[in-house]
Amino acid sequence: MNILEGQVAIVTGGGRGIGRAIALALATAGAKVAVAARSTSQLVETVQQIEQSGGHALALSVDVTDPQGVKQMVAQVEQQLGSVDLLLLPYGTAVGIYALYVLLNEQGKGLFLSPSP
């Protein structure tokens, strides 16, 4: 059994670089992964890589500085993949991180933050 089997993760900036690497690693460990960024073109590549390896993934175009967009993103993830267990934010502004933090904590969710360098 994979260590993250049954877990649902959101990764911002999942279309390239460290965000993509994190998304692929989470999927390899068994998590269902929602990859989010402002542009979907690179997200599709990440989702394809995850699905070709037998994982489950979802590409979401979202601006994490928009609280309403963040709420819609979380709702879509929960509807399609299940309740959010992990949140990794290698990319995103402090406003976006705070919006996600507040939303998930209001729902009583567990939360893991990986702040921008």
Buried (B, 14 or more C-beta within 10 A) or exposed (E): EEEBEEBBBBBBBBBBEBBBBBBBBBBBBBBBBBBBBBEBEBBBBBBEBBEEEEBBBBBBBBBBBBBEBBBEBBEBBBEEBEEBBBBBBBBBBEEBBBBBBEBBEEEEBEEEEBEEE
